[in-house]
Amino acid sequence: MNTPELVASSAASPASPASAASAGTAAAFDFAGLREWTLETLRDPEPVREAFIHVQLGTLIRRLAMFGPEDSLQRCSGRELVRGASLAGGALAVLLARTAATHAIVEDDLLLLNALATYRADGGVIAWAIELAALPVEAVAAHLALITDREEELHVARLIVSRAHPQVLDPAWLWAVPPTMPRVIAELARCALRHRPELNASVGQLLQRQPAVLMAVEPDDLLALLVERSAARPQTVLMAFPDCFGEATVVAAARWHLEHGEPLAALELCAPIRALGSQADAARLVRVAALLELKKPAEAVAVAATITDPDLADSAVLELIRTGSTAASVVTDDEVAALAQRCPVQRPETCFAALRLLLGRQRLDLARAVARQRQLEPWTSEPLRQTFAVLLKPT
């Protein structure tokens, strides 16, 4: 759970969500404020879709009012539930808002968590989650052992500590979550795929046996990770999921082939990706790298020029620079400096590579200009900070 930026709850940190709900909160739920935020922030800009969502939520509220909570609530996202709360009011709004808080924790939806904390709608659940995420790794097992009679709380707690300390994630936790909580299973699987490659086979078996988990999220969100981090070939991995994956997984498979020295296979997979689809630029970036591997710099430059996403376009330029081939010569000095000036601090390798190229081209003036502009930013890369210091050292 990404907690540092989260607004702190005004309630005292409870021992568990259950105790928070029973004890109440220190300040009253600001329903009017949450409703206004929901209408301003979560409304779909497309009127037809917005009307359709409104009808769906109205039906959900009516079912809850008539029959009470049911398992189908588990399939709603946190944002859907908070929108439902804005339509309901009264005790039902409180129930939906607090359920939305738990779902937002599972989904790691920082925007929604901040809103729920600001309007005191979470019943202390957010404070509980922050406290749990801050536990030192040696205290995790003892803390989880205290949760013996609240099944949902236990599984959500395991997810929170797995995000904070991936090394504690037990593969048995994936199989222990009941099928009625597919989103929790999906997020535990995502955590395992990102941080525990040795669990890939177990996650793949789980997704094969419980396809509802894939339906609880965008299937590509899990299958693309499964393919990219698998030791087996993508075609083998995806045999168990016919017709379940989309273009994001295909592009992930292309990246797998590229990383395993098979640029022709990567190009073949990228060929049918729709030119106007959401994965078009990602596929073009793979094609750039594959063409460079095949010693076709002119074609790589032509493909790189068609990438519209700014970050992916910068990554393509970085690929041209990294190869040191004649393809790098088509990137002007000013373009290299602009790339170094705009790349995010989360990608120090881009800035470092651009500075190296400028120095190789004997453009010390541009390299120093970049260093002066970006030296005070919070870079985590020590080599880059040392490079700035050398560039700015008085001569």
GIPENOR-V961471 format. One record per helix or strand. SS is the DSSP state (@ for helix, = for strand). FROM is the first residue (numbers start at 1). LEN is the number of residues. If there is no record, write none. Layout:
ss=SS from=FROM len=LEN
ss=SS from=FROM len=LEN
This chain:
ss=@ from=17 len=7
ss=@ from=31 len=11
ss=@ from=47 len=21
ss=@ from=71 len=5
ss=@ from=78 len=11
ss=@ from=90 len=18
ss=@ from=110 len=9
ss=@ from=125 len=9
ss=@ from=137 len=9
ss=@ from=151 len=14
ss=@ from=166 len=3
ss=@ from=171 len=6
ss=@ from=179 len=17
ss=@ from=197 len=13
ss=@ from=211 len=6
ss=@ from=219 len=10
ss=@ from=234 len=8
ss=@ from=247 len=13
ss=@ from=263 len=9
ss=@ from=280 len=14
ss=@ from=297 len=8
ss=@ from=310 len=14
ss=@ from=326 len=5
ss=@ from=333 len=10
ss=@ from=345 len=16
ss=@ from=364 len=11
ss=@ from=382 len=11
